[in-house]
């Protein structure tokens, strides 16, 4: 596992960091960034080698995705999630958020209600509002330890004209890996009220045992027919900059509608290198992923033990999946502006403010712990210093 302990990409030495709090803009090189949701590990060697080999060809003309890419994706889904999908149900996309936007435009009309479960990945808000749809919110319930779904509230919202549910599974930022009974309850309600399920499963591969990711579309034929599943190798293998993703759309009519939206914006598929990286990742990256999960699980344990001992006023929500740590800082009794000021001025560290994920995130912070252990140790010490 040396690749995960030695490959520290020191972003502070190469990137000018910009962070805004009221009345001030910080551009400083002494801030440790632990906020953006990608990893500080080198991607699998096989991906780099495949990209270099293709680059050495020297001709970068138009290229259709190879048929082997679709069979590779199908085999990955079968092996990792015991989910068998026909290859013609796989539709390539530029990225999960972009594909979500296309799906929203394909399946709903301006003014339609789309439901999210907050606090949740902040682009969900933007992709709904920017496309002229109305936001409906089913807040998750936090008991001071973990998050659950308020199903009574969910049903009230769904039967009140909601056209689509944006499901975050595994959930960013709270780290929940939804259990079978939870997903079955969601699926049954969406089926009852004729609500499309748009399931963002980009973190599906980053799940810690004994938890297991279950694609909601794999649990029942009816839910498969009324859903779109969004996946990508980007979080799993640290290649988000290559913009490689795919959708699984079982229903032929829904697939046609999404393709029509892609045609409207003249999207013809991911670029040449995105296709190559995606295929290499799913063909050769599984051993690397298993080592990564072991490393990340130890990072989670170390972070929680550090906070419990050194800063007990901050309570981490133990993640079942993702490499994101959701931190309950409400006992510090600081408004968000002061939380961020302390992090920047005293701790010299950048984290995501909780309210970015919705009002329910007020008093929380999100920390990215997908980094080499020396970087994590430094980040935790800086975090402690911010509130000492």
Order of alpha helices (4+ residues) and beta strands (2+ residues): alpha-beta-beta-beta-alpha-alpha-beta-alpha-beta-alpha-beta-beta-beta-alpha-beta-alpha-beta-alpha-beta-alpha-beta-alpha-alpha-alpha-beta-beta-alpha-beta-beta-beta-alpha
